[in-house]
Amino acid sequence: MTTEIIKAASDKKHMVTVELFGSIEKAELIDSDSLMKLNVRYIATDYEYSGGYDIYEDNLSGYLYATKL
């Protein structure tokens, strides 16, 4: 499992590397309570590469979020 922290304009974001349909992508790690407040849809679960993240996509921007199972 790979985790990295990037500096955003407002704060730091925890990014994780996930496998999504055969491609390696970066997704912002977010807790499930915060995720429920966003306009997202469930995409997939990555067990193999990242060790168990549910992956969600923002409905408007396509930005990826991950939450721990």
BAVO-385600 format. One line per 10 residues: number of its first residue (from 1); their letters; for each residue x negated, y negated, z negated of N, C-alpha, C. Coordinates in Angstrom, 3 decimals, padded with zeros to 6 digits. Layout:
REM BAVO-385600
NUM> A> X Y Z X Y Z X Y Z  ... .
***
This chain:
REM BAVO-385600
1> MTTEIIKAAS> -000.846 001.160 000.000 000.000 000.000 000.000 -000.898 -001.231 000.000  -000.607 -002.176 000.867 -001.395 -003.398 000.967 -000.530 -004.585 000.583  -001.021 -005.391 -000.340 -000.321 -006.598 -000.755 -001.270 -007.764 -000.594  -000.763 -008.865 -000.095 -001.590 -010.067 000.004 -000.747 -011.259 -000.390  -001.395 -012.296 -000.853 -000.699 -013.508 -001.268 -001.073 -014.609 -000.297  -000.063 -015.281 000.245 -000.323 -016.413 001.133 000.239 -017.673 000.487  -000.371 -018.783 000.766 000.084 -020.048 000.213 001.053 -020.694 001.184  002.266 -020.934 000.714 003.285 -021.600 001.518 003.356 -023.064 001.085  004.176 -023.827 001.747 004.302 -025.246 001.434 004.779 -025.465 -000.002  005.719 -024.637 -000.468 006.299 -024.864 -001.787 005.684 -023.993 -002.874 .
11> DKKHMVTVEL> 005.292 -022.779 -002.552 004.740 -021.874 -003.552 004.006 -020.730 -002.877  003.555 -019.786 -003.693 002.866 -018.621 -003.142 003.884 -017.538 -002.834  003.663 -016.834 -001.731 004.528 -015.730 -001.345 003.720 -014.453 -001.381  004.293 -013.426 -001.943 003.660 -012.116 -001.958 004.095 -011.372 -000.703  003.135 -011.083 000.148 003.414 -010.388 001.398 002.938 -008.946 001.280  003.715 -008.025 001.808 003.339 -006.622 001.841 003.296 -006.165 003.289  002.481 -005.179 003.540 002.389 -004.593 004.870 003.290 -003.377 004.902  004.187 -003.333 005.879 005.135 -002.229 006.009 005.117 -001.700 007.434  005.541 -000.459 007.577 005.709 000.121 008.906 007.180 000.016 009.262  007.455 -000.586 010.401 008.833 -000.785 010.845 008.953 -000.280 012.273 .
21> FGSIEKAELI> 009.603 000.839 012.436 009.829 001.452 013.752 008.530 001.635 014.533  007.494 002.103 013.834 006.224 002.391 014.482 005.262 001.231 014.583  005.666 000.052 014.154 004.799 -001.121 014.178 004.461 -001.543 012.752  003.281 -002.099 012.573 002.873 -002.613 011.275 003.267 -004.084 011.220  004.024 -004.455 010.184 004.546 -005.815 010.036 004.251 -006.329 008.636  004.328 -007.641 008.460 004.242 -008.277 007.148 005.653 -008.666 006.724  005.961 -008.423 005.452 007.260 -008.786 004.903 007.041 -009.434 003.541  007.857 -010.416 003.233 007.755 -011.077 001.936 008.380 -010.197 000.867  007.623 -009.935 -000.193 008.123 -009.145 -001.306 009.000 -010.029 -002.173  010.236 -009.596 -002.399 011.219 -010.400 -003.116 012.024 -009.473 -004.024 .
31> DSDSLMKLNV> 012.469 -009.991 -005.173 013.268 -009.152 -006.060 014.696 -009.045 -005.534  015.383 -008.005 -005.936 016.709 -007.721 -005.377 017.739 -008.794 -005.721  017.619 -009.443 -006.874 018.562 -010.511 -007.230 018.446 -011.698 -006.274  017.222 -012.085 -005.948 017.006 -013.187 -004.998 017.444 -012.793 -003.598  017.213 -011.538 -003.245 017.580 -011.044 -001.920 019.084 -011.124 -001.689  019.864 -010.832 -002.704 021.323 -010.831 -002.575 021.889 -012.219 -002.294  021.132 -013.267 -002.574 021.581 -014.640 -002.330 021.314 -015.096 -000.900  020.571 -014.278 -000.144 020.195 -014.640 001.218 021.127 -014.009 002.248  021.099 -014.534 003.455 021.886 -014.004 004.562 021.007 -013.006 005.324  020.970 -011.758 004.823 020.091 -010.734 005.379 020.879 -009.475 005.713 .
41> RYIATDYEYS> 020.231 -008.625 006.496 020.802 -007.314 006.786 019.726 -006.262 006.574  020.146 -005.086 006.130 019.234 -003.977 005.892 018.714 -003.457 007.231  017.411 -003.200 007.303 016.792 -002.696 008.528 016.365 -001.243 008.360  015.543 -000.964 007.352 014.972 000.380 007.197 014.338 000.512 005.817  013.925 001.724 005.510 013.131 001.993 004.313 011.795 002.576 004.757  010.722 002.050 004.229 009.384 002.532 004.568 008.839 003.343 003.395  008.897 004.663 003.522 008.329 005.548 002.500 006.884 005.895 002.816  006.598 006.146 004.071 005.314 006.697 004.487 004.148 005.725 004.312  004.255 004.546 004.850 003.121 003.623 004.897 002.976 002.825 003.604  004.054 002.207 003.153 003.955 001.280 002.021 004.255 001.938 000.677 .
51> GGYDIYEDNL> 004.824 003.106 000.692 005.116 003.778 -000.564 006.508 003.545 -001.099  007.370 002.908 -000.343 008.766 002.795 -000.740 009.323 001.398 -000.864  009.450 000.717 000.241 010.115 -000.589 000.274 011.332 -000.519 001.176  012.419 -001.146 000.720 013.561 -001.390 001.597 013.246 -002.669 002.350  013.485 -002.673 003.653 013.149 -003.817 004.496 014.437 -004.466 004.986  014.503 -005.779 004.846 015.663 -006.564 005.267 015.207 -007.650 006.220  016.116 -008.074 007.091 015.821 -009.115 008.072 016.793 -010.268 007.881  016.270 -011.490 007.891 017.115 -012.672 007.838 017.947 -012.718 009.114  019.240 -012.894 008.983 020.139 -012.862 010.139 019.912 -013.992 011.131  019.393 -015.117 010.687 019.205 -016.247 011.593 017.797 -016.342 012.159 .
61> SGYLYATKL> 016.792 -016.086 011.329 015.412 -016.310 011.774 014.648 -015.042 012.134  015.098 -013.889 011.662 014.366 -012.655 011.898 013.235 -012.414 010.918  013.076 -013.308 009.936 012.048 -013.194 008.907 012.282 -011.911 008.103  011.205 -011.209 007.762 011.336 -009.936 007.069 011.109 -010.070 005.568  011.944 -009.387 004.812 011.827 -009.313 003.358 011.709 -007.857 002.964  011.008 -007.596 001.870 010.900 -006.229 001.345 011.228 -006.270 -000.140  011.885 -005.225 -000.605 012.159 -005.090 -002.023 011.822 -003.672 -002.439  011.359 -003.514 -003.660 010.970 -002.194 -004.150 012.226 -001.376 -004.407  012.147 -000.098 -004.047 013.271 000.828 -004.263 013.564 000.979 -005.734 .
***
